[in-house]
Amino acid sequence: MSEQTTAAGSAAAVAPPPGGMAGAAALAAGMAPAAAGLRTDFCGRLRIADVGRVVSVCGWVARRREHGEHLAFLDLRDYTGILQCVVDGAHDLRAEYVVRVTGTLRRRPEGTTNPSLETGEVELHECTVEVLNAADPPPFSLDSRVETDEIVRLRYRYVDLRSERMQKNLRTRATVTSALRQAMEGNGFLEVETPLLWTPTPEGSREFAIPSRLQHGSFYVLPQSPQIAKQLSMVGGIDRYYQIARCLRDEDLRADRQFEFTQLDLEASFVTEHEVQAFVEDAVARAIAAVTGERPAPALRLSWAEALERYGVDKPDVRFGMELVDLKSVFAETAFNAFRSDAVRALCFPGGAALGRARLDALVERAKGLGAKGLVWMRVVPGDGGGLALDSPVVKFLSDVEQTGLLTALDASLGDLILAVADERRRACEVLGQLRIDLGRPPVYEGPWRLCWVVDFPLFDGVDDEGRPQAAHHPFTMPRPEDLDRLVSDPLSVRAQSYDLVLNGWELGSGSIRIHRREIQEQVFAGLGITREEAESRFGFLLGAFRYGAPPHGGFAVGIDRLVAILAGEENIREVIAFPKTQSGADPMTGAPKPLTPAHLAELGLRVAPTAGPNAPGGARRG
Ligand code: ASP
């Protein structure tokens, strides 16, 4: 420990300070100093109005600049920002040392203010510096201008968390969860904690299993969501439930996925889907307002079918146009073979006529990669007599009427690029939907904040290899009453009472009105190929609960990591999670996952198969 004093008595002027060695001794003994604590102020909050005050601040040494033999400038950092301290001889103070500085705040001398710092007009002088803890040189620079490899950041996450970016992101996260809680509680929702040691549920994700020590060969499952527990809480009369819930899914990781993630989970009884949506929208809008200061406009509402028709996706980014246009009627009688197809859809990319041949060829390849047979591009160029014309290798196959009809249908202007796909309807829409995003989409976190409800999803999403329908959302979703009678005869045409919320083209979450009647739940299980015995053994407790007075109910879950990432201006949710895993599911800081000791395995009644997994002899550990 080193201690330097420049102005005798300055520390004593802080009332009442944990004076000098007495404070240090208390710290060394692991005791909290009495009364005022170690600091009077936070570094980043001091301003001109505080000039003349004697203050104590604590934090980490961000930078030290020597000025001759004895004088040094110390940038002290805490979570609120940086304060410049003028100290005498700071030779043994190094980056990331933990110090307490006591001094008098003064206005910086003429010409030395720093407009890029909030505290740039003031500095602390006549300083006493106490080293509260020395530190090894940091493993990487915390200067935001220096890029550091993410694995290194994650290995030393506790250092990384000191960076301005991570401080801001985690505080944004807390602002969001706090606003969500306030909104839910304001709407009469009760926070209920549901178990982490749970039982398998059929929500479609691979689940993490936890071996039981007391019942060898039996396993708990970590919840992929509190879905069934929250439904049971409705049977239990909770009426309005919410939870900031951790969900665990053993799925391959991507930028917007982690094994464990957090959602605002909610469920309410005796509600319509509109009411659930209103609760969710209010909570999300309040969270957005809490971070950005602006409440977003009311959400747009589209049916799933309309979203596909107009935007080619079920999570449309409605911040920009370039909507898909149906050209079937324009080309109803066409002689152009390529357009005599099930569907012809097009979009107009403003200004896109400037794209060179290589970019256009790349777009054609992209469309083919997405499954289209081809892509027709047409540049909108000046025509004879001041009108518009099309420039494209296919234009010679199109009649004048078709060309005019096309330009009118797309409301095209000079310099635009028209892209058309003729294919089976859904494929034509989806390919163009992706091209629309590729070409026109602003970064997700760029305002304006545009929420969009997508409703009326199909109940089933295609069939599996054995011809069994697959649940599009999860199998607890209530079909639309008017479609119920087609559940067995034509399951793929049945619409669900389910809905997604989309923010700037990112799916924020989904929900539904649930099945609360046993016979409908049994029919849906049967439709999904879940036998009566299997349903009974896996969800007997849920079906059983439906016998005892289950109210009609519905709910939703909002992905908090995604919401925070968008609001924090981050593309990757790892940046808004304090201790995330890498893309391969590893934690470089703790080394998890790790093998268990033989004794621990024996206690759990487990034996590791010799060839399985990356920890097998000769297998590579994932980093
Ligand atoms: N359990 C669903 C999910 O986690 C959300 C819901 O339907 O409430 O996606």
Residues whose N, C-alpha, C, O or C-beta is under 5 A from the ligand:
A	BS01	LIG	Q224 S225 Q227 L266 S510 G511 S512 G555 F556 A557
